[in-house]
Amino acid sequence: MLREPEDGSDEATVDRIVHLGFEVRVELVRADGEKLWAQVTRDACEELGLEAGQTVYIRASRERVFTVSL
């Protein structure tokens, strides 16, 4: 997660921050409305100063896509 855009990054808005012990799940909404989340360390969250409503820039290092079949 980045505070400034870089080549290959996508803009997203922090929707919610969930503290999970020493890690933090950051729930995000991309500009196209897609919802996703990233898991970062508590230190990284504090270093980035993450807050709900903040604009950040993301690049996937590992991506998983789940589909629902009915």
Rosetta constraint file for C-alpha pairs under 8 A:
AtomPair CA 1 CA 56 HARMONIC 6.68 0.50
AtomPair CA 1 CA 57 HARMONIC 5.79 0.50
AtomPair CA 1 CA 58 HARMONIC 4.82 0.50
AtomPair CA 1 CA 59 HARMONIC 6.89 0.50
AtomPair CA 2 CA 48 HARMONIC 7.71 0.50
AtomPair CA 2 CA 56 HARMONIC 5.80 0.50
AtomPair CA 2 CA 57 HARMONIC 4.92 0.50
AtomPair CA 2 CA 58 HARMONIC 6.19 0.50
AtomPair CA 3 CA 48 HARMONIC 7.04 0.50
AtomPair CA 3 CA 55 HARMONIC 7.57 0.50
AtomPair CA 3 CA 56 HARMONIC 5.17 0.50
AtomPair CA 3 CA 57 HARMONIC 6.12 0.50
AtomPair CA 4 CA 56 HARMONIC 7.04 0.50
AtomPair CA 4 CA 57 HARMONIC 6.40 0.50
AtomPair CA 5 CA 9 HARMONIC 6.17 0.50
AtomPair CA 5 CA 10 HARMONIC 7.57 0.50
AtomPair CA 5 CA 11 HARMONIC 7.49 0.50
AtomPair CA 5 CA 56 HARMONIC 7.94 0.50
AtomPair CA 5 CA 57 HARMONIC 5.61 0.50
AtomPair CA 6 CA 57 HARMONIC 7.79 0.50
AtomPair CA 8 CA 59 HARMONIC 6.78 0.50
AtomPair CA 9 CA 57 HARMONIC 5.76 0.50
AtomPair CA 9 CA 58 HARMONIC 5.17 0.50
AtomPair CA 9 CA 59 HARMONIC 4.93 0.50
AtomPair CA 10 CA 30 HARMONIC 7.30 0.50
AtomPair CA 10 CA 57 HARMONIC 5.33 0.50
AtomPair CA 10 CA 58 HARMONIC 5.25 0.50
AtomPair CA 10 CA 59 HARMONIC 6.57 0.50
AtomPair CA 11 CA 30 HARMONIC 6.03 0.50
AtomPair CA 11 CA 31 HARMONIC 6.23 0.50
AtomPair CA 11 CA 55 HARMONIC 6.91 0.50
AtomPair CA 11 CA 56 HARMONIC 5.94 0.50
AtomPair CA 11 CA 57 HARMONIC 4.57 0.50
AtomPair CA 11 CA 58 HARMONIC 6.48 0.50
AtomPair CA 12 CA 28 HARMONIC 6.07 0.50
AtomPair CA 12 CA 29 HARMONIC 5.35 0.50
AtomPair CA 12 CA 30 HARMONIC 4.11 0.50
AtomPair CA 12 CA 31 HARMONIC 5.88 0.50
AtomPair CA 12 CA 55 HARMONIC 5.75 0.50
AtomPair CA 12 CA 56 HARMONIC 5.43 0.50
AtomPair CA 12 CA 57 HARMONIC 5.91 0.50
AtomPair CA 12 CA 58 HARMONIC 7.02 0.50
AtomPair CA 13 CA 28 HARMONIC 5.49 0.50
AtomPair CA 13 CA 29 HARMONIC 5.25 0.50
AtomPair CA 13 CA 30 HARMONIC 6.35 0.50
AtomPair CA 13 CA 31 HARMONIC 7.69 0.50
AtomPair CA 13 CA 52 HARMONIC 7.69 0.50
AtomPair CA 13 CA 53 HARMONIC 5.85 0.50
AtomPair CA 13 CA 54 HARMONIC 5.58 0.50
AtomPair CA 13 CA 55 HARMONIC 4.54 0.50
AtomPair CA 13 CA 56 HARMONIC 6.09 0.50
AtomPair CA 14 CA 26 HARMONIC 6.77 0.50
AtomPair CA 14 CA 27 HARMONIC 6.06 0.50
AtomPair CA 14 CA 28 HARMONIC 4.66 0.50
AtomPair CA 14 CA 29 HARMONIC 6.65 0.50
AtomPair CA 14 CA 50 HARMONIC 7.60 0.50
AtomPair CA 14 CA 51 HARMONIC 6.69 0.50
AtomPair CA 14 CA 52 HARMONIC 4.94 0.50
AtomPair CA 14 CA 53 HARMONIC 5.23 0.50
AtomPair CA 14 CA 54 HARMONIC 5.37 0.50
AtomPair CA 14 CA 55 HARMONIC 6.42 0.50
AtomPair CA 14 CA 56 HARMONIC 7.17 0.50
AtomPair CA 15 CA 26 HARMONIC 7.59 0.50
AtomPair CA 15 CA 27 HARMONIC 5.41 0.50
AtomPair CA 15 CA 28 HARMONIC 5.17 0.50
AtomPair CA 15 CA 29 HARMONIC 6.50 0.50
AtomPair CA 15 CA 52 HARMONIC 5.20 0.50
AtomPair CA 15 CA 53 HARMONIC 6.03 0.50
AtomPair CA 16 CA 26 HARMONIC 6.07 0.50
AtomPair CA 16 CA 27 HARMONIC 5.06 0.50
AtomPair CA 16 CA 28 HARMONIC 7.13 0.50
AtomPair CA 16 CA 51 HARMONIC 7.78 0.50
AtomPair CA 16 CA 52 HARMONIC 5.44 0.50
AtomPair CA 17 CA 24 HARMONIC 6.87 0.50
AtomPair CA 17 CA 25 HARMONIC 5.93 0.50
AtomPair CA 17 CA 26 HARMONIC 4.74 0.50
AtomPair CA 17 CA 27 HARMONIC 6.20 0.50
AtomPair CA 17 CA 51 HARMONIC 7.29 0.50
AtomPair CA 17 CA 52 HARMONIC 6.88 0.50
AtomPair CA 18 CA 24 HARMONIC 5.66 0.50
AtomPair CA 18 CA 25 HARMONIC 5.12 0.50
AtomPair CA 18 CA 26 HARMONIC 6.45 0.50
AtomPair CA 18 CA 27 HARMONIC 7.96 0.50
AtomPair CA 19 CA 23 HARMONIC 6.39 0.50
AtomPair CA 19 CA 24 HARMONIC 4.55 0.50
AtomPair CA 19 CA 25 HARMONIC 6.47 0.50
AtomPair CA 19 CA 42 HARMONIC 7.78 0.50
AtomPair CA 20 CA 24 HARMONIC 5.37 0.50
AtomPair CA 20 CA 25 HARMONIC 7.08 0.50
AtomPair CA 22 CA 41 HARMONIC 6.16 0.50
AtomPair CA 22 CA 42 HARMONIC 5.53 0.50
AtomPair CA 23 CA 39 HARMONIC 6.74 0.50
AtomPair CA 23 CA 40 HARMONIC 5.73 0.50
AtomPair CA 23 CA 41 HARMONIC 4.36 0.50
AtomPair CA 23 CA 42 HARMONIC 5.11 0.50
AtomPair CA 24 CA 39 HARMONIC 5.61 0.50
AtomPair CA 24 CA 40 HARMONIC 5.34 0.50
AtomPair CA 24 CA 41 HARMONIC 5.83 0.50
AtomPair CA 24 CA 42 HARMONIC 5.70 0.50
AtomPair CA 24 CA 45 HARMONIC 7.10 0.50
AtomPair CA 25 CA 37 HARMONIC 6.60 0.50
AtomPair CA 25 CA 38 HARMONIC 5.70 0.50
AtomPair CA 25 CA 39 HARMONIC 4.43 0.50
AtomPair CA 25 CA 40 HARMONIC 6.48 0.50
AtomPair CA 26 CA 37 HARMONIC 5.42 0.50
AtomPair CA 26 CA 38 HARMONIC 5.20 0.50
AtomPair CA 26 CA 39 HARMONIC 6.14 0.50
AtomPair CA 26 CA 40 HARMONIC 7.54 0.50
AtomPair CA 27 CA 35 HARMONIC 7.40 0.50
AtomPair CA 27 CA 36 HARMONIC 6.02 0.50
AtomPair CA 27 CA 37 HARMONIC 4.28 0.50
AtomPair CA 27 CA 38 HARMONIC 6.59 0.50
AtomPair CA 28 CA 35 HARMONIC 5.76 0.50
AtomPair CA 28 CA 36 HARMONIC 5.26 0.50
AtomPair CA 28 CA 37 HARMONIC 5.42 0.50
AtomPair CA 28 CA 38 HARMONIC 7.69 0.50
AtomPair CA 29 CA 33 HARMONIC 5.74 0.50
AtomPair CA 29 CA 34 HARMONIC 5.60 0.50
AtomPair CA 29 CA 35 HARMONIC 4.52 0.50
AtomPair CA 29 CA 36 HARMONIC 6.30 0.50
AtomPair CA 30 CA 34 HARMONIC 5.30 0.50
AtomPair CA 30 CA 35 HARMONIC 6.45 0.50
AtomPair CA 30 CA 36 HARMONIC 7.77 0.50
AtomPair CA 40 CA 44 HARMONIC 6.20 0.50
AtomPair CA 40 CA 45 HARMONIC 6.59 0.50
AtomPair CA 41 CA 45 HARMONIC 6.34 0.50
AtomPair CA 42 CA 46 HARMONIC 6.26 0.50
AtomPair CA 43 CA 47 HARMONIC 6.02 0.50
AtomPair CA 44 CA 48 HARMONIC 6.09 0.50
AtomPair CA 45 CA 49 HARMONIC 6.07 0.50
AtomPair CA 45 CA 50 HARMONIC 5.70 0.50
AtomPair CA 46 CA 50 HARMONIC 6.65 0.50
AtomPair CA 50 CA 54 HARMONIC 6.85 0.50
